[in-house]
């Protein structure tokens, strides 16, 4: 994948940012000439908390119920509604949203990983990132009575596949060749 600074600027601009027209005004990118391809994006983030809070989540004893089950549904719903939240995102026909939560007892955190897929003219990175954020916010909301000091972070795209720019994998997620 080409680095952002190596991408050509939008027509009539000196900027590689595609959401601005030649006058510098924000606009929704025209994707009508792009080919429809299978597009996939994976993103993750985490929420750190006290060990006692993590134990409540694992045991299913949080006052508001099944924290991870509710957070999973919230993340899926968020992916589907991303275009309503982020002004210049295209509404997309999402074909799949997979949400995974893993417990990291050593770091006292929950890691949320989301994969979003579509067959379309633009990628689903924003949908995956939005889903991760809302999943983490839901955990916070459901556990805040027990732990207001929870910290969300490390939200990022892990990989994207499809489209004209091709595949991209975060360097630390890329498979290494033998001998490295």
Backbone torsions as a table, in degrees:
resi	resn	phi	psi	omega
1	UNK	NA	143.9	179.4
2	UNK	-75.9	137.9	177.1
3	UNK	-67.0	147.9	-177.7
4	UNK	-51.0	-41.1	-178.1
5	UNK	-70.9	-14.9	179.8
6	UNK	-94.5	-8.5	179.8
7	UNK	-73.7	147.3	176.9
8	UNK	-67.1	150.3	178.2
9	UNK	-70.9	159.8	173.7
10	UNK	-59.3	149.8	-178.7
11	UNK	-52.7	131.2	176.5
12	UNK	80.0	9.4	179.6
13	UNK	-129.8	167.6	174.0
14	UNK	-103.8	11.1	-174.0
15	UNK	-108.1	141.5	174.7
16	UNK	-80.6	-1.4	-178.6
17	UNK	-81.6	117.8	-172.3
18	UNK	-79.9	-10.2	-177.3
19	UNK	-91.3	16.6	177.0
20	UNK	-127.3	138.8	178.6
21	UNK	-86.5	-175.0	-175.6
22	UNK	-63.9	-20.2	177.9
23	UNK	-93.7	2.5	-179.9
24	UNK	83.2	11.3	179.8
25	UNK	-88.3	141.2	177.6
26	UNK	-66.0	140.6	176.6
27	UNK	-153.1	159.9	176.0
28	UNK	-81.6	130.1	-177.6
29	UNK	-64.5	136.2	177.0
30	UNK	-81.7	113.5	-179.3
31	UNK	-106.5	11.4	-174.3
32	UNK	-62.0	-28.3	-179.3
33	UNK	-86.2	-9.1	-179.2
34	UNK	-76.4	148.9	177.4
35	UNK	-78.6	146.3	173.5
36	UNK	-78.5	124.9	178.1
37	UNK	-135.9	165.2	175.2
38	UNK	-73.5	121.2	-176.8
39	UNK	-119.1	136.7	-178.6
40	UNK	-135.6	138.9	171.8
41	UNK	-136.5	140.8	176.3
42	UNK	-122.6	133.1	179.2
43	UNK	-137.0	160.5	176.9
44	UNK	-148.6	167.4	175.9
45	UNK	-168.2	173.3	-179.9
46	UNK	-140.5	164.8	173.8
47	UNK	-132.1	120.7	179.9
48	UNK	-95.6	146.9	-175.0
49	UNK	-155.3	174.2	175.2
50	UNK	-67.1	151.8	179.3
51	UNK	-58.3	-37.6	179.8
52	UNK	-64.6	-35.0	178.6
53	UNK	-69.2	-43.3	177.7
54	UNK	-60.8	-39.7	178.3
55	UNK	-63.0	-38.4	176.6
56	UNK	-61.1	-44.2	179.9
57	UNK	-62.8	-48.6	-178.4
58	UNK	-62.1	-39.5	-177.1
59	UNK	-80.6	-11.6	-177.9
60	UNK	75.4	24.1	-176.9
61	UNK	-103.8	13.2	177.2
62	UNK	-63.9	144.3	-175.5
63	UNK	-57.3	-31.4	-176.8
64	UNK	-92.9	2.1	175.3
65	UNK	108.3	-149.2	-175.8
66	UNK	-72.3	91.7	-174.1
67	UNK	-58.5	-51.3	-175.4
68	UNK	-71.5	-32.1	176.4
69	UNK	-64.6	-44.5	178.7
70	UNK	-68.2	-41.0	179.4
71	UNK	-63.5	-34.8	177.7
72	UNK	-63.4	-46.5	179.2
73	UNK	-64.0	-41.5	178.8
74	UNK	-61.1	-41.7	179.8
75	UNK	-64.1	-42.8	178.5
76	UNK	-62.3	-46.0	179.4
77	UNK	-61.4	-40.1	-179.9
78	UNK	-62.9	-42.6	178.5
79	UNK	-58.7	-41.2	-178.6
80	UNK	-69.8	-21.9	-175.0
81	UNK	-111.4	14.4	-176.3
82	UNK	-55.6	-43.0	-178.4
83	UNK	-63.4	-22.2	176.2
84	UNK	-78.5	-21.7	-175.5
85	UNK	-97.4	-35.3	-176.1
86	UNK	-111.6	112.3	-166.7
87	UNK	-53.1	-36.3	-174.0
88	UNK	-101.7	8.4	176.5
89	UNK	-77.2	142.7	175.4
90	UNK	-81.0	139.9	171.4
91	UNK	-69.3	131.6	-173.8
92	UNK	-122.7	146.9	173.9
93	UNK	-82.1	86.0	-177.6
94	UNK	-67.6	133.4	-179.3
95	UNK	-101.9	-18.4	-179.2
96	UNK	-161.1	138.9	169.5
97	UNK	-134.1	121.2	177.1
98	UNK	-117.7	127.2	-178.0
99	UNK	-119.5	128.1	178.8
100	UNK	-125.5	134.6	174.1
101	UNK	-115.2	132.2	174.4
102	UNK	-123.8	142.8	-179.2
103	UNK	-95.5	127.6	176.0
104	UNK	-115.4	91.8	-176.6
105	UNK	-64.0	-38.4	-177.4
106	UNK	-59.8	-41.7	179.8
107	UNK	-94.1	-1.2	-178.3
108	UNK	52.2	60.7	-178.0
109	UNK	-149.5	161.7	171.5
110	UNK	-113.9	130.6	177.3
111	UNK	-104.0	129.1	177.3
112	UNK	-108.0	126.5	176.2
113	UNK	-124.1	131.4	-177.2
114	UNK	-127.1	137.2	171.7
115	UNK	-120.8	129.0	179.8
116	UNK	-121.3	141.2	179.9
117	UNK	-133.4	152.0	174.9
118	UNK	-155.6	167.1	166.6
119	UNK	-116.3	105.5	-174.0
120	UNK	-162.4	-168.5	-175.5
121	UNK	-100.5	-3.2	178.5
122	UNK	-145.8	157.6	-173.0
123	UNK	-76.0	172.6	-175.8
124	UNK	-117.6	26.0	177.6
125	UNK	-61.4	-42.5	-178.2
126	UNK	-65.2	-36.1	178.3
127	UNK	-65.7	-41.4	179.1
128	UNK	-66.6	-43.7	179.1
129	UNK	-64.4	-41.8	179.0
130	UNK	-63.8	-42.0	179.6
131	UNK	-61.8	-43.2	178.6
132	UNK	-60.3	-49.8	-177.6
133	UNK	-59.0	-45.2	-177.9
134	UNK	-70.8	-35.2	174.5
135	UNK	-60.0	-45.0	179.3
136	UNK	-67.4	-41.1	177.7
137	UNK	-62.1	-35.2	178.7
138	UNK	-67.3	-40.2	175.3
139	UNK	-59.8	-45.6	178.8
140	UNK	-58.4	-49.2	-178.2
141	UNK	-58.6	-42.3	-176.3
142	UNK	-75.4	-19.3	-176.3
143	UNK	-116.0	1.7	-173.8
144	UNK	-63.1	-26.1	177.4
145	UNK	-65.4	-28.0	-179.8
146	UNK	-92.5	-25.5	-172.3
147	UNK	-159.8	94.2	179.1
148	UNK	-78.5	-8.8	-177.1
149	UNK	-91.8	11.8	178.8
150	UNK	-60.6	147.0	-177.8
151	UNK	-127.6	125.0	176.5
152	UNK	-96.1	143.4	179.1
153	UNK	-170.8	-172.8	176.4
154	UNK	57.5	29.4	180.0
155	UNK	-79.7	126.0	-176.6
156	UNK	-165.0	162.4	173.4
157	UNK	-79.7	130.3	176.8
158	UNK	-92.4	-36.3	-178.3
159	UNK	-164.3	153.7	170.9
160	UNK	-141.6	144.8	-178.2
161	UNK	-135.6	144.5	176.5
162	UNK	99.5	167.2	178.1
163	UNK	86.4	174.8	-176.4
164	UNK	-62.3	-37.2	-177.7
165	UNK	-78.8	-6.6	175.0
166	UNK	80.0	-154.8	-175.1
167	UNK	-92.0	149.7	174.6
168	UNK	-143.9	134.7	177.2
169	UNK	-131.1	133.6	176.9
170	UNK	-54.0	136.3	-174.8
171	UNK	-50.2	-42.5	-178.2
172	UNK	-74.5	-9.2	177.9
173	UNK	-100.4	-12.4	-176.2
174	UNK	-71.7	140.1	176.2
175	UNK	-65.5	144.6	177.8
176	UNK	-99.0	150.5	177.9
177	UNK	-83.2	158.1	178.1
178	UNK	-60.3	141.2	178.8
179	UNK	95.6	-8.0	178.3
180	UNK	-74.3	NA	NA
